[in-house]
Amino acid sequence: MEFLRPIKSPVYAKSRFDTADLDTLVVRVQRHLLPDAGDRCAEFAPIPKACFEVSCATSTVINLLMDGHLKSAIWTKQDKGFAGIVIDPVELKSKLASFSKTGLTIEDL
């Protein structure tokens, strides 16, 4: 599944993304986020850190978020966009384990 389509530019070597596409992606993810819970955030981690802890791809977490599988994800609003999302690594690990038992990867679903 492709989240965003890079914009090819002869001027820039790195891929660029359309602002509207990025905004749409953020809105799709934010639909499934809880408001900032303050004290609960201590046990949560930003997406990159949680991915590192459980050895999964960021795209897998984004898929889980968009599909509403991570029920305790929080948008802290301390940072913009995805940088402000924190998730529970324990919940992430359990979701990955439940999907792997079926023999399918998250991307197969």
N, CA, C and O atoms as CSV, one atom per row, in Angstrom:
chain,resi,resn,atom,element,x,y,z
A,1,MET,N,N,0.855,-1.179,0.000
A,1,MET,CA,C,0.000,0.000,0.000
A,1,MET,C,C,0.896,1.236,0.000
A,1,MET,O,O,1.842,1.330,0.783
A,2,GLU,N,N,0.599,2.148,-0.856
A,2,GLU,CA,C,1.402,3.360,-0.958
A,2,GLU,C,C,0.667,4.509,-0.270
A,2,GLU,O,O,-0.467,4.832,-0.622
A,3,PHE,N,N,1.324,5.117,0.712
A,3,PHE,CA,C,0.719,6.232,1.436
A,3,PHE,C,C,0.801,7.512,0.630
A,3,PHE,O,O,-0.179,8.240,0.476
A,4,LEU,N,N,1.984,7.764,0.125
A,4,LEU,CA,C,2.246,9.018,-0.574
A,4,LEU,C,C,3.011,8.740,-1.849
A,4,LEU,O,O,3.813,7.808,-1.917
A,5,ARG,N,N,2.763,9.538,-2.837
A,5,ARG,CA,C,3.495,9.417,-4.081
A,5,ARG,C,C,4.482,10.587,-4.160
A,5,ARG,O,O,4.070,11.747,-4.159
A,6,PRO,N,N,5.797,10.280,-4.229
A,6,PRO,CA,C,6.781,11.373,-4.292
A,6,PRO,C,C,6.637,12.192,-5.569
A,6,PRO,O,O,6.265,11.674,-6.622
A,7,ILE,N,N,6.935,13.457,-5.454
A,7,ILE,CA,C,6.948,14.359,-6.600
A,7,ILE,C,C,8.373,14.400,-7.128
A,7,ILE,O,O,9.302,14.761,-6.406
A,8,LYS,N,N,8.539,14.034,-8.373
A,8,LYS,CA,C,9.865,14.056,-8.990
A,8,LYS,C,C,10.197,15.482,-9.404
A,8,LYS,O,O,9.387,16.179,-10.015
A,9,SER,N,N,11.398,15.891,-9.057
A,9,SER,CA,C,11.814,17.241,-9.387
A,9,SER,C,C,13.232,17.207,-9.941
A,9,SER,O,O,14.108,16.566,-9.361
A,10,PRO,N,N,13.466,17.887,-11.053
A,10,PRO,CA,C,14.830,17.924,-11.597
A,10,PRO,C,C,15.751,18.795,-10.741
A,10,PRO,O,O,16.974,18.693,-10.847
A,11,VAL,N,N,15.181,19.637,-9.908
A,11,VAL,CA,C,15.974,20.573,-9.115
A,11,VAL,C,C,16.477,19.919,-7.819
A,11,VAL,O,O,17.622,20.131,-7.421
A,12,TYR,N,N,15.628,19.130,-7.171
A,12,TYR,CA,C,15.977,18.537,-5.885
A,12,TYR,C,C,16.247,17.041,-6.036
A,12,TYR,O,O,15.510,16.336,-6.727
A,13,ALA,N,N,17.294,16.569,-5.392
A,13,ALA,CA,C,17.630,15.150,-5.438
A,13,ALA,C,C,16.670,14.327,-4.572
A,13,ALA,O,O,16.334,13.194,-4.917
A,14,LYS,N,N,16.236,14.894,-3.459
A,14,LYS,CA,C,15.346,14.165,-2.551
A,14,LYS,C,C,13.898,14.276,-3.022
A,14,LYS,O,O,13.494,15.262,-3.639
A,15,SER,N,N,13.130,13.228,-2.708
A,15,SER,CA,C,11.712,13.246,-3.073
A,15,SER,C,C,10.971,14.308,-2.286
A,15,SER,O,O,11.285,14.564,-1.123
A,16,ARG,N,N,10.007,14.912,-2.911
A,16,ARG,CA,C,9.131,15.884,-2.263
A,16,ARG,C,C,7.724,15.327,-2.304
A,16,ARG,O,O,7.406,14.494,-3.154
A,17,PHE,N,N,6.868,15.785,-1.381
A,17,PHE,CA,C,5.501,15.294,-1.320
A,17,PHE,C,C,4.544,16.464,-1.361
A,17,PHE,O,O,4.822,17.541,-0.832
A,18,ASP,N,N,3.423,16.235,-1.991
A,18,ASP,CA,C,2.392,17.252,-2.099
A,18,ASP,C,C,1.810,17.536,-0.718
A,18,ASP,O,O,1.487,16.608,0.024
A,19,THR,N,N,1.677,18.799,-0.375
A,19,THR,CA,C,1.166,19.194,0.940
A,19,THR,C,C,-0.232,18.642,1.184
A,19,THR,O,O,-0.534,18.210,2.297
A,20,ALA,N,N,-1.077,18.647,0.180
A,20,ALA,CA,C,-2.442,18.129,0.334
A,20,ALA,C,C,-2.431,16.636,0.661
A,20,ALA,O,O,-3.223,16.177,1.484
A,21,ASP,N,N,-1.528,15.866,0.013
A,21,ASP,CA,C,-1.418,14.435,0.302
A,21,ASP,C,C,-0.975,14.203,1.746
A,21,ASP,O,O,-1.494,13.319,2.428
A,22,LEU,N,N,-0.019,14.995,2.201
A,22,LEU,CA,C,0.460,14.870,3.583
A,22,LEU,C,C,-0.644,15.221,4.572
A,22,LEU,O,O,-0.825,14.530,5.574
A,23,ASP,N,N,-1.375,16.285,4.296
A,23,ASP,CA,C,-2.479,16.689,5.176
A,23,ASP,C,C,-3.553,15.602,5.257
A,23,ASP,O,O,-4.090,15.330,6.331
A,24,THR,N,N,-3.861,14.986,4.117
A,24,THR,CA,C,-4.855,13.909,4.082
A,24,THR,C,C,-4.393,12.711,4.907
A,24,THR,O,O,-5.181,12.117,5.642
A,25,LEU,N,N,-3.129,12.364,4.786
A,25,LEU,CA,C,-2.582,11.255,5.556
A,25,LEU,C,C,-2.658,11.533,7.052
A,25,LEU,O,O,-3.061,10.663,7.824
A,26,VAL,N,N,-2.278,12.730,7.465
A,26,VAL,CA,C,-2.330,13.098,8.888
A,26,VAL,C,C,-3.763,13.023,9.409
A,26,VAL,O,O,-3.992,12.524,10.510
A,27,VAL,N,N,-4.726,13.512,8.635
A,27,VAL,CA,C,-6.130,13.471,9.055
A,27,VAL,C,C,-6.604,12.026,9.212
A,27,VAL,O,O,-7.301,11.708,10.176
A,28,ARG,N,N,-6.232,11.151,8.276
A,28,ARG,CA,C,-6.632,9.741,8.363
A,28,ARG,C,C,-6.093,9.078,9.617
A,28,ARG,O,O,-6.784,8.273,10.241
A,29,VAL,N,N,-4.865,9.410,9.990
A,29,VAL,CA,C,-4.260,8.828,11.189
A,29,VAL,C,C,-4.869,9.449,12.448
A,29,VAL,O,O,-5.165,8.736,13.407
A,30,GLN,N,N,-5.056,10.765,12.451
A,30,GLN,CA,C,-5.548,11.455,13.644
A,30,GLN,C,C,-6.957,11.036,14.039
A,30,GLN,O,O,-7.338,11.195,15.199
A,31,ARG,N,N,-7.738,10.504,13.107
A,31,ARG,CA,C,-9.088,10.012,13.407
A,31,ARG,C,C,-9.080,8.956,14.509
A,31,ARG,O,O,-10.055,8.806,15.246
A,32,HIS,N,N,-7.975,8.231,14.613
A,32,HIS,CA,C,-7.893,7.107,15.546
A,32,HIS,C,C,-7.029,7.403,16.764
A,32,HIS,O,O,-6.669,6.488,17.505
A,33,LEU,N,N,-6.696,8.667,16.978
A,33,LEU,CA,C,-5.838,9.027,18.106
A,33,LEU,C,C,-6.656,9.590,19.262
A,33,LEU,O,O,-7.670,10.259,19.061
A,34,LEU,N,N,-6.193,9.305,20.471
A,34,LEU,CA,C,-6.809,9.871,21.664
A,34,LEU,C,C,-6.195,11.235,21.942
A,34,LEU,O,O,-5.063,11.491,21.533
A,35,PRO,N,N,-6.918,12.119,22.631
A,35,PRO,CA,C,-6.314,13.399,23.014
A,35,PRO,C,C,-5.216,13.169,24.048
A,35,PRO,O,O,-5.142,12.109,24.669
A,36,ASP,N,N,-4.381,14.161,24.220
A,36,ASP,CA,C,-3.258,14.085,25.160
A,36,ASP,C,C,-3.736,13.670,26.548
A,36,ASP,O,O,-4.648,14.276,27.111
A,37,ALA,N,N,-3.103,12.621,27.096
A,37,ALA,CA,C,-3.491,12.112,28.407
A,37,ALA,C,C,-2.510,12.512,29.504
A,37,ALA,O,O,-2.668,12.098,30.652
A,38,GLY,N,N,-1.517,13.299,29.172
A,38,GLY,CA,C,-0.569,13.806,30.153
A,38,GLY,C,C,0.206,12.733,30.888
A,38,GLY,O,O,1.307,12.377,30.469
A,39,ASP,N,N,-0.340,12.208,31.977
A,39,ASP,CA,C,0.385,11.259,32.819
A,39,ASP,C,C,0.622,9.914,32.139
A,39,ASP,O,O,1.601,9.243,32.464
A,40,ARG,N,N,-0.227,9.497,31.218
A,40,ARG,CA,C,-0.040,8.216,30.525
A,40,ARG,C,C,1.099,8.249,29.526
A,40,ARG,O,O,1.623,7.200,29.151
A,41,CYS,N,N,1.489,9.429,29.092
A,41,CYS,CA,C,2.504,9.544,28.050
A,41,CYS,C,C,3.865,9.024,28.491
A,41,CYS,O,O,4.709,8.734,27.644
A,42,ALA,N,N,4.099,8.897,29.786
A,42,ALA,CA,C,5.397,8.435,30.282
A,42,ALA,C,C,5.710,7.021,29.802
A,42,ALA,O,O,6.868,6.712,29.519
A,43,GLU,N,N,4.702,6.159,29.707
A,43,GLU,CA,C,4.920,4.780,29.281
A,43,GLU,C,C,4.882,4.623,27.759
A,43,GLU,O,O,5.164,3.544,27.238
A,44,PHE,N,N,4.541,5.674,27.063
A,44,PHE,CA,C,4.432,5.642,25.610
A,44,PHE,C,C,5.723,6.135,24.972
A,44,PHE,O,O,6.571,6.736,25.632
A,45,ALA,N,N,5.857,5.869,23.668
A,45,ALA,CA,C,7.057,6.279,22.945
A,45,ALA,C,C,6.660,6.850,21.590
A,45,ALA,O,O,5.630,6.475,21.029
A,46,PRO,N,N,7.484,7.761,21.064
A,46,PRO,CA,C,7.238,8.235,19.696
A,46,PRO,C,C,7.327,7.048,18.726
A,46,PRO,O,O,7.961,6.037,19.030
A,47,ILE,N,N,6.703,7.178,17.587
A,47,ILE,CA,C,6.648,6.081,16.618
A,47,ILE,C,C,8.037,5.516,16.286
A,47,ILE,O,O,8.200,4.296,16.328
A,48,PRO,N,N,9.045,6.337,15.958
A,48,PRO,CA,C,10.359,5.747,15.618
A,48,PRO,C,C,10.967,4.921,16.756
A,48,PRO,O,O,11.548,3.862,16.521
A,49,LYS,N,N,10.829,5.407,17.970
A,49,LYS,CA,C,11.395,4.679,19.119
A,49,LYS,C,C,10.643,3.369,19.350
A,49,LYS,O,O,11.266,2.338,19.601
A,50,ALA,N,N,9.314,3.398,19.267
A,50,ALA,CA,C,8.519,2.177,19.448
A,50,ALA,C,C,8.846,1.160,18.350
A,50,ALA,O,O,8.944,-0.038,18.619
A,51,CYS,N,N,9.013,1.634,17.130
A,51,CYS,CA,C,9.375,0.738,16.024
A,51,CYS,C,C,10.725,0.078,16.270
A,51,CYS,O,O,10.902,-1.112,16.008
A,52,PHE,N,N,11.669,0.857,16.773
A,52,PHE,CA,C,12.989,0.318,17.081
A,52,PHE,C,C,12.889,-0.741,18.178
A,52,PHE,O,O,13.514,-1.797,18.087
A,53,GLU,N,N,12.104,-0.455,19.208
A,53,GLU,CA,C,11.967,-1.370,20.340
A,53,GLU,C,C,11.373,-2.720,19.936
A,53,GLU,O,O,11.785,-3.753,20.464
A,54,VAL,N,N,10.423,-2.730,19.020
A,54,VAL,CA,C,9.760,-3.982,18.640
A,54,VAL,C,C,10.174,-4.489,17.256
A,54,VAL,O,O,9.635,-5.482,16.769
A,55,SER,N,N,11.121,-3.812,16.634
A,55,SER,CA,C,11.661,-4.218,15.326
A,55,SER,C,C,10.587,-4.307,14.249
A,55,SER,O,O,10.371,-5.361,13.651
A,56,CYS,N,N,9.926,-3.193,14.017
A,56,CYS,CA,C,8.956,-3.157,12.922
A,56,CYS,C,C,9.134,-1.855,12.139
A,56,CYS,O,O,9.786,-0.917,12.597
A,57,ALA,N,N,8.548,-1.826,10.971
A,57,ALA,CA,C,8.654,-0.653,10.098
A,57,ALA,C,C,7.650,0.421,10.502
A,57,ALA,O,O,6.567,0.120,11.004
A,58,THR,N,N,8.022,1.663,10.278
A,58,THR,CA,C,7.117,2.777,10.547
A,58,THR,C,C,5.841,2.649,9.723
A,58,THR,O,O,4.757,2.980,10.203
A,59,SER,N,N,5.963,2.174,8.496
A,59,SER,CA,C,4.780,2.014,7.647
A,59,SER,C,C,3.788,1.025,8.254
A,59,SER,O,O,2.579,1.167,8.067
A,60,THR,N,N,4.286,0.031,8.974
A,60,THR,CA,C,3.408,-0.925,9.646
A,60,THR,C,C,2.592,-0.225,10.724
A,60,THR,O,O,1.393,-0.466,10.861
A,61,VAL,N,N,3.249,0.646,11.488
A,61,VAL,CA,C,2.555,1.389,12.540
A,61,VAL,C,C,1.527,2.329,11.935
A,61,VAL,O,O,0.419,2.451,12.457
A,62,ILE,N,N,1.875,2.993,10.845
A,62,ILE,CA,C,0.934,3.904,10.189
A,62,ILE,C,C,-0.286,3.120,9.710
A,62,ILE,O,O,-1.417,3.582,9.863
A,63,ASN,N,N,-0.065,1.929,9.126
A,63,ASN,CA,C,-1.195,1.081,8.712
A,63,ASN,C,C,-2.071,0.715,9.905
A,63,ASN,O,O,-3.296,0.800,9.825
A,64,LEU,N,N,-1.452,0.308,11.009
A,64,LEU,CA,C,-2.208,-0.052,12.209
A,64,LEU,C,C,-3.003,1.139,12.736
A,64,LEU,O,O,-4.144,0.986,13.174
A,65,LEU,N,N,-2.401,2.319,12.692
A,65,LEU,CA,C,-3.094,3.528,13.149
A,65,LEU,C,C,-4.276,3.853,12.241
A,65,LEU,O,O,-5.375,4.123,12.727
A,66,MET,N,N,-4.058,3.830,10.926
A,66,MET,CA,C,-5.128,4.184,9.985
A,66,MET,C,C,-6.288,3.207,10.060
A,66,MET,O,O,-7.438,3.585,9.835
A,67,ASP,N,N,-5.991,1.949,10.377
A,67,ASP,CA,C,-7.040,0.930,10.464
A,67,ASP,C,C,-7.666,0.850,11.851
A,67,ASP,O,O,-8.575,0.050,12.076
A,68,GLY,N,N,-7.186,1.675,12.788
A,68,GLY,CA,C,-7.765,1.716,14.126
A,68,GLY,C,C,-7.384,0.557,15.026
A,68,GLY,O,O,-8.088,0.276,15.995
A,69,HIS,N,N,-6.281,-0.126,14.729
A,69,HIS,CA,C,-5.859,-1.274,15.532
A,69,HIS,C,C,-5.119,-0.875,16.810
A,69,HIS,O,O,-5.129,-1.630,17.783
A,70,LEU,N,N,-4.481,0.294,16.825
A,70,LEU,CA,C,-3.780,0.750,18.034
A,70,LEU,C,C,-4.732,1.668,18.791
A,70,LEU,O,O,-4.852,2.851,18.470
A,71,LYS,N,N,-5.396,1.126,19.781
A,71,LYS,CA,C,-6.479,1.832,20.480
A,71,LYS,C,C,-5.993,2.889,21.465
A,71,LYS,O,O,-6.763,3.772,21.843
A,72,SER,N,N,-4.732,2.820,21.888
A,72,SER,CA,C,-4.269,3.759,22.914
A,72,SER,C,C,-3.297,4.812,22.384
A,72,SER,O,O,-2.647,5.496,23.174
A,73,ALA,N,N,-3.187,4.954,21.077
A,73,ALA,CA,C,-2.289,5.956,20.502
A,73,ALA,C,C,-2.761,7.360,20.882
A,73,ALA,O,O,-3.957,7.652,20.883
A,74,ILE,N,N,-1.801,8.215,21.200
A,74,ILE,CA,C,-2.122,9.565,21.687
A,74,ILE,C,C,-1.417,10.608,20.820
A,74,ILE,O,O,-0.262,10.442,20.427
A,75,TRP,N,N,-2.139,11.671,20.540
A,75,TRP,CA,C,-1.540,12.823,19.857
A,75,TRP,C,C,-1.256,13.861,20.926
A,75,TRP,O,O,-2.178,14.460,21.478
A,76,THR,N,N,0.017,14.074,21.217
A,76,THR,CA,C,0.403,14.958,22.315
A,76,THR,C,C,0.300,16.430,21.964
A,76,THR,O,O,0.207,17.267,22.863
A,77,LYS,N,N,0.314,16.764,20.708
A,77,LYS,CA,C,0.277,18.151,20.224
A,77,LYS,C,C,1.498,18.958,20.661
A,77,LYS,O,O,1.541,20.171,20.459
A,78,GLN,N,N,2.499,18.287,21.264
A,78,GLN,CA,C,3.737,18.974,21.615
A,78,GLN,C,C,4.587,19.207,20.375
A,78,GLN,O,O,5.381,20.145,20.314
A,79,ASP,N,N,4.404,18.336,19.389
A,79,ASP,CA,C,5.092,18.464,18.114
A,79,ASP,C,C,4.059,18.427,17.007
A,79,ASP,O,O,2.921,18.007,17.221
A,80,LYS,N,N,4.456,18.866,15.827
A,80,LYS,CA,C,3.527,18.859,14.693
A,80,LYS,C,C,3.458,17.484,14.053
A,80,LYS,O,O,4.434,16.734,14.048
A,81,GLY,N,N,2.294,17.169,13.518
A,81,GLY,CA,C,2.110,15.959,12.721
A,81,GLY,C,C,2.490,14.678,13.441
A,81,GLY,O,O,2.151,14.482,14.608
A,82,PHE,N,N,3.200,13.807,12.729
A,82,PHE,CA,C,3.544,12.501,13.260
A,82,PHE,C,C,4.518,12.555,14.434
A,82,PHE,O,O,4.564,11.631,15.246
A,83,ALA,N,N,5.278,13.609,14.525
A,83,ALA,CA,C,6.219,13.737,15.645
A,83,ALA,C,C,5.487,13.855,16.978
A,83,ALA,O,O,6.066,13.571,18.026
A,84,GLY,N,N,4.227,14.267,16.951
A,84,GLY,CA,C,3.450,14.410,18.170
A,84,GLY,C,C,2.686,13.156,18.579
A,84,GLY,O,O,2.013,13.148,19.610
A,85,ILE,N,N,2.787,12.095,17.777
A,85,ILE,CA,C,2.071,10.858,18.093
A,85,ILE,C,C,2.949,9.960,18.955
A,85,ILE,O,O,4.110,9.708,18.630
A,86,VAL,N,N,2.381,9.483,20.053
A,86,VAL,CA,C,3.071,8.500,20.891
A,86,VAL,C,C,2.196,7.260,20.993
A,86,VAL,O,O,0.969,7.351,21.037
A,87,ILE,N,N,2.844,6.105,21.032
A,87,ILE,CA,C,2.129,4.843,21.096
A,87,ILE,C,C,2.715,3.980,22.210
A,87,ILE,O,O,3.832,4.205,22.674
A,88,ASP,N,N,1.942,3.002,22.618
A,88,ASP,CA,C,2.370,2.065,23.650
A,88,ASP,C,C,3.130,0.923,22.975
A,88,ASP,O,O,2.528,0.148,22.232
A,89,PRO,N,N,4.448,0.801,23.218
A,89,PRO,CA,C,5.212,-0.278,22.586
A,89,PRO,C,C,4.696,-1.672,22.947
A,89,PRO,O,O,4.802,-2.594,22.139
A,90,VAL,N,N,4.142,-1.837,24.142
A,90,VAL,CA,C,3.603,-3.136,24.558
A,90,VAL,C,C,2.381,-3.492,23.702
A,90,VAL,O,O,2.238,-4.629,23.251
A,91,GLU,N,N,1.503,-2.503,23.484
A,91,GLU,CA,C,0.338,-2.742,22.634
A,91,GLU,C,C,0.774,-3.043,21.206
A,91,GLU,O,O,0.235,-3.946,20.567
A,92,LEU,N,N,1.754,-2.284,20.702
A,92,LEU,CA,C,2.256,-2.506,19.348
A,92,LEU,C,C,2.784,-3.926,19.214
A,92,LEU,O,O,2.462,-4.623,18.252
A,93,LYS,N,N,3.586,-4.349,20.163
A,93,LYS,CA,C,4.153,-5.704,20.119
A,93,LYS,C,C,3.045,-6.762,20.120
A,93,LYS,O,O,3.135,-7.750,19.392
A,94,SER,N,N,2.012,-6.563,20.924
A,94,SER,CA,C,0.921,-7.543,20.971
A,94,SER,C,C,0.143,-7.570,19.649
A,94,SER,O,O,-0.283,-8.636,19.206
A,95,LYS,N,N,-0.041,-6.415,19.027
A,95,LYS,CA,C,-0.745,-6.379,17.734
A,95,LYS,C,C,0.070,-7.084,16.659
A,95,LYS,O,O,-0.480,-7.818,15.838
A,96,LEU,N,N,1.377,-6.863,16.665
A,96,LEU,CA,C,2.231,-7.516,15.677
A,96,LEU,C,C,2.208,-9.024,15.877
A,96,LEU,O,O,2.187,-9.782,14.906
A,97,ALA,N,N,2.212,-9.460,17.125
A,97,ALA,CA,C,2.183,-10.895,17.419
A,97,ALA,C,C,0.865,-11.514,16.964
A,97,ALA,O,O,0.856,-12.619,16.422
A,98,SER,N,N,-0.247,-10.812,17.179
A,98,SER,CA,C,-1.541,-11.376,16.787
A,98,SER,C,C,-1.670,-11.493,15.277
A,98,SER,O,O,-2.286,-12.437,14.781
A,99,PHE,N,N,-1.100,-10.549,14.542
A,99,PHE,CA,C,-1.166,-10.635,13.089
A,99,PHE,C,C,-0.218,-11.700,12.549
A,99,PHE,O,O,-0.540,-12.365,11.564
A,100,SER,N,N,0.950,-11.875,13.177
A,100,SER,CA,C,1.912,-12.841,12.661
A,100,SER,C,C,1.445,-14.281,12.880
A,100,SER,O,O,1.896,-15.179,12.169
A,101,LYS,N,N,0.560,-14.523,13.840
A,101,LYS,CA,C,0.062,-15.871,14.094
A,101,LYS,C,C,-0.776,-16.391,12.932
A,101,LYS,O,O,-0.909,-17.604,12.766
A,102,THR,N,N,-1.335,-15.511,12.140
A,102,THR,CA,C,-2.165,-15.933,11.014
A,102,THR,C,C,-1.336,-16.311,9.799
A,102,THR,O,O,-1.861,-16.888,8.847
A,103,GLY,N,N,-0.068,-15.999,9.818
A,103,GLY,CA,C,0.785,-16.286,8.678
A,103,GLY,C,C,0.800,-15.162,7.664
A,103,GLY,O,O,1.453,-15.274,6.627
A,104,LEU,N,N,0.087,-14.074,7.948
A,104,LEU,CA,C,0.067,-12.913,7.054
A,104,LEU,C,C,0.834,-11.769,7.699
A,104,LEU,O,O,0.851,-11.623,8.922
A,105,THR,N,N,1.452,-10.979,6.875
A,105,THR,CA,C,2.059,-9.765,7.396
A,105,THR,C,C,1.014,-8.657,7.375
A,105,THR,O,O,-0.040,-8.804,6.755
A,106,ILE,N,N,1.303,-7.554,8.048
A,106,ILE,CA,C,0.390,-6.413,8.056
A,106,ILE,C,C,0.170,-5.927,6.622
A,106,ILE,O,O,-0.946,-5.551,6.261
A,107,GLU,N,N,1.215,-5.932,5.813
A,107,GLU,CA,C,1.114,-5.439,4.451
A,107,GLU,C,C,0.210,-6.328,3.586
A,107,GLU,O,O,-0.355,-5.864,2.596
A,108,ASP,N,N,0.076,-7.623,3.971
A,108,ASP,CA,C,-0.792,-8.529,3.212
A,108,ASP,C,C,-2.267,-8.248,3.421
A,108,ASP,O,O,-3.094,-8.610,2.584
A,109,LEU,N,N,-2.610,-7.598,4.544
A,109,LEU,CA,C,-4.017,-7.420,4.870
A,109,LEU,C,C,-4.689,-6.370,4.044
A,109,LEU,O,O,-5.881,-6.117,4.217
